[in-house]
Amino acid sequence: MGGALRAESLWVETFTGLRMDRFAKLVKAVRERGGNGPGGGRPWCLPLPDRVLLVAVYYRTNLTMRQLAPLFGISPATVCRDIQRLRPLLALERAPRPVADTERLWIVDGTLIPVRDRKVGASSCNYRFSANVQVTIDADTRLVIAAARPAPGNKADAHVWRESNLPALAAGTTVIAEGAYLGTGLIVPHRKRAGRPLLRGQEEDNAEHRKVRARGDGLHRAVQAVAIMHNLAMAR
């Protein structure tokens, strides 16, 4: 049977947020990483651009493999094989360290992502089974620098940050975060205390903090794949 979705402008831009020229760069990167290599002894049912789109739709919509199968005209088992093969190749590569004489400002935030996998998720404050994923971006370019491995959604942001690889990656870089990261050494807003209003300078600090954090509103391979598509979309 034939599927409705193909790597054409309408579907690519709708499901990935990328223009076709950016999507072509993504496909090229996956090809160079071996995405068109052997498929376990069987030929691939879909061309590489369609398989990259399939993974993007999977991440963007959270549809099940059984639901994706008729959209692409393949079996659920083939959907599973395509996703398993390509998702490591879509992962975000670690960004190079900023040059020593250039001051950089990074932003970190944790986001709760609904998951079905009980090994990585937990019942969280959003009353859903979720995983806590910490994402760091560059405040100026808005590009994703790194995403940590997911932690159970009931873990506090500060705890997940400390247990991740992000503090080592961010060493020597100024990183700002929301108030949930108090005690981590990151730059967080001043907190109001009962009967002790903030001083004028502290209010101004908080206003500037909010202004900077607004540039980056905030498991592992899925987040990284979304991150690389985001970075391609932001590229000039």
Salt bridges, closest charged atoms under 4 A:
ASP21 OD2 - ARG19 NH2 3.33
GLU32 OE2 - LYS28 NZ 2.54
ASP50 OD2 - ARG6 NE 3.48
GLU93 OE2 - ARG33 NH2 3.23
ASP109 OD2 - ARG213 NH2 2.98
ASP138 OD2 - ARG104 NH1 3.53
ASP140 OD1 - ARG215 NH1 3.14
GLU204 OE2 - ARG200 NE 3.32
ASP205 OD2 - HIS190 NE2 3.05
